Every structure is written in structure tokens, then in C-alpha cells.
Amino acid sequence: MRGMGNMQNMMKQMQKMQKKMAEAQEQLGEERIEGTAGGGMVSVIVSGHKEVLEVNIKEEVVDPEDIEMLQDLVLAATNDALKKADELTNQKMGQFTKGMNLPGF
């Protein structure tokens, strides 16, 4: 019955990995990632779980005549922050999916 011991061992390894993955996910949620646009005139801060936490707009970029530019800057800063959050997620979670052919990862 050697096969059973190997199976149990594998299950233990999987449980350990799941625990580490859950911890990494939790840490990601606590991360604060900043995206900027317009040379820092607009900044957006998101969590590692891609929740927008803050939007900061410098006064001098607010032009009532050009709302579109401001909207574009907010959009660009948000996308920048989300892209960085994705990169961080791939860094932190990639270690778990490397070498495993998991569908959807």
C-alpha cells in the first residue's frame, strides 16, 4: 500500500500550498498601488484586489473648460494603477501556478 502514503503526502503538500496562496491573496488585499497620469497631477490608489481606494486630483489640473482632459487623466491613472496591481498579482501568485497546468491561470 505504498501508493496511499504518496497520495496522503501529496494532499498535505496541496493543503500547505493552498494555505500559502490564501495568505498571499490576503497580503495582496493590503497592498496599496498608485497609478498616476499627467506627471502626477492625477493619482489613483488601488488595493491588490483592484479596489479603487483613493483618487487625488491636483487643483491646477481642474479646468472647467476642459472636463474631458480631466476625465482622460483619471482614466489613465486608474488604468495605470490596475495594470500595476495585475503585475503585482502575477508576481505574488505566479509562484503557485508555475509548473502547474491549471486551467484559468
C-alpha positions in Angstrom: 0.0 0.0 0.0 2.9 2.4 -0.7 0.7 4.4 -3.1 -1.6 5.6 -0.3 1.3 7.2 1.6 2.3 9.1 -1.5 -1.3 10.2 -2.0 -1.5 11.5 1.6 1.8 13.3 1.2 0.6 15.0 -2.0 -2.7 16.0 -0.3 -0.7 17.6 2.6 1.5 19.4 0.1 -1.6 20.7 -1.7 -3.1 21.9 1.6 0.1 23.7 2.5 0.2 25.4 -0.9 -3.5 26.4 -0.6 -2.8 28.0 2.8 0.2 29.9 1.3 -2.0 31.0 -1.6 -4.7 32.3 0.7 -2.0 34.2 2.7 -0.6 35.7 -0.4 -4.1 36.7 -1.6 -4.7 38.4 1.8 -1.4 40.3 1.6 -2.4 41.5 -1.9 -5.6 43.0 -0.4 -3.4 45.0 1.9 -1.1 46.3 -0.8 -1.5 49.9 -1.9 -0.6 50.6 -5.6 -0.5 54.0 -7.1 -1.1 54.9 -10.7 -0.5 58.4 -12.0 -1.2 60.5 -15.1 -0.4 64.0 -16.2 3.0 63.9 -14.5 1.4 63.1 -11.1 -1.4 65.7 -11.5 -3.8 62.8 -11.0 -3.1 59.8 -8.9 -5.3 56.8 -8.2 -4.6 54.3 -5.4 -5.9 50.8 -5.6 -5.6 47.7 -3.4 -4.0 44.5 -4.7 -7.6 43.3 -5.1 -8.2 46.1 -7.6 -10.5 48.2 -5.4 -10.1 51.9 -6.0 -9.3 53.4 -2.6 -8.3 57.0 -3.5 -8.5 59.4 -6.3 -6.3 62.5 -5.9 -6.5 65.4 -8.3 -4.2 68.5 -8.1 -6.2 71.7 -8.1 -4.2 73.2 -11.0 -5.3 70.4 -13.4 -9.0 71.2 -12.8 -10.2 73.3 -15.8 -14.0 73.8 -16.1 -13.4 74.5 -19.8 -11.7 71.1 -20.3 -13.5 68.4 -18.3 -12.6 65.8 -20.9 -8.9 66.2 -20.3 -9.5 65.6 -16.5 -11.6 62.6 -17.3 -8.9 61.2 -19.5 -6.3 61.8 -16.8 -8.4 60.0 -14.2 -9.0 57.1 -16.6 -5.3 56.9 -17.4 -4.2 57.0 -13.7 -6.8 54.3 -12.9 -5.7 52.0 -15.7 -2.1 52.6 -14.7 -2.9 51.5 -11.1 -4.8 48.5 -12.2 -2.1 47.4 -14.6 0.4 47.6 -11.7 -2.0 45.7 -9.5 -2.1 42.9 -12.1 1.7 42.8 -12.3 1.9 42.5 -8.6 -0.7 39.8 -8.5 1.2 37.9 -11.2 4.4 38.2 -9.2 2.9 37.1 -5.9 0.6 34.4 -7.3 2.8 33.2 -10.2 5.0 31.2 -7.8 2.0 29.0 -7.1 0.9 28.4 -10.6 4.4 27.9 -12.2 4.8 24.4 -13.3 1.2 23.5 -12.8 -1.1 23.3 -15.8 -4.1 24.8 -14.1 -6.9 25.9 -16.4 -7.8 29.6 -16.0 -4.4 30.7 -14.6 
